[in-house]
């Protein structure tokens, strides 16, 4: 019986990718909080997860040689990145609310850590099953 990592880690493997990409966008928002006319962005998590699931399920091509591409498109949240609606935009056109971004970043970091912990525990369980201890 072959081990399939998509079924072993399931949702959490895709969630790590989406959460990582969201963390980059939120960090970019925080870094540009003083940039005039910068518009805050965010990822719609549900849409990004649905897109990531389609990417994994759509990959029916196989890699026949080490130099070949895998046949799967790179998972990118490009279609699900949205501008955040500002609660109170600044006079210079910047829509980043630093407190809101910090809260979103912290919440995303917690969900990222939870997914990482789940995957780590799954690997430990697989190692226990393989070793027979």
N, C-alpha and C positions, 0 to 999 in steps of 0.2 A: 504494500500500500504506500503510495507516494504522499509526501507531506505537501499540502498546499497552504502557503502562508496567507493567501487571501481569506481562506476559511478559518485558519488558526487565529488570526488577529482581527479579521472582519472590519467592523465599523471603526475601531480605534486606529488602525493603520491609516485609513483615509482621513480620519479626524486630525491626526497629527500633521498631515500635510496641509490641510486647510487652516488649522490653528497656527501653524508656522507662518504661512503666507499672511494671515490676518495680523499676526504680531509684527511683521515687517511693515505693513500698512499703518498700523497704529503708532509704531515707533517713528515712521516718517511724518505722521501728523504732529506728534509731539516735537520733533526736531524742527518743524516748520511753523511752530506756533506764533512766531514773530515775523513771519514772511508776509509782506503785503500781498493781498489778492490770492493767498493760498486757500484752496477749498479742501476741507476735511473729507476723507474717504473712509469707507468701511466695507466689509464683506458681509453679504447676507449669508449666514452660516448654512441655513437650510438649502438654499439654492446651490451653494458651493458643494455641499455634500452630495446633492442629487447629481450635479455635474461630475463629481469625482466618481460616483458609483457608475455612471454611464461610461466613463472612460475605462474603468476596470472591466466592465462587462462587455464592452465593445471590442476588446482586444482579442480577436480570434487568430491573428497572424502569429507565427512562431519564428523565433530567431534561429536560423539554420547554421550560421557561422559567427564566430566571435566578432568579426568586423561589421556585421550587419546591424541595422537599427532594430529595435524591438518591435516596431509596428504600432506601438501605442503612442498617441499624441501626448505631449507634455501636459501634465495637469496644471492648469493655470486658472486662477479665479477671474480672468480678464472679463468674462461676461457677467460676473456677479459683483464686481466692484462698483459701489455706488457712492455718490456724494452724500454726505451726511447733512440732514436739514439742520441749519443753525438755530439755536435757541435765542441767541443774541449776538449777531455778527458784529465784528469790530468796524470802526469807521474806515479802516484801511482795506476792507474787503475780506479780511481773514475770517474764516468760519471755524477755526479750531478753538474748542473750549478745553483748556488744559485739564481741568478737573474731570470732565467727562471722559477725556482720552485716557487719563491715568486710571480711572475706574474700569474702563473697558479693557485696558492693557492688563490690569491685575486680574480681572475676571477671566480673560483669555489665558493668562499664565496658569491660573488654577486648573482650568479644563485641560490645558496642554499637559500639565503635570499628572492629572488624573489618567489621561490616556496613556502617557508614558509608563505610569505605574502598572496599569492593566497589562500592557504589552510585556513589561519586565516580568510580571508574575506569570504570564502565559509562557514565556520562555523558560522560566524556572520550572513550571509544571511539565513542559515538554522535556526538559533535561532530566527531570526525575523519572519520567516515563521511559526515556531512552536508557538511562542507567539502571533502572529497575530497583532503585532504593526506596 
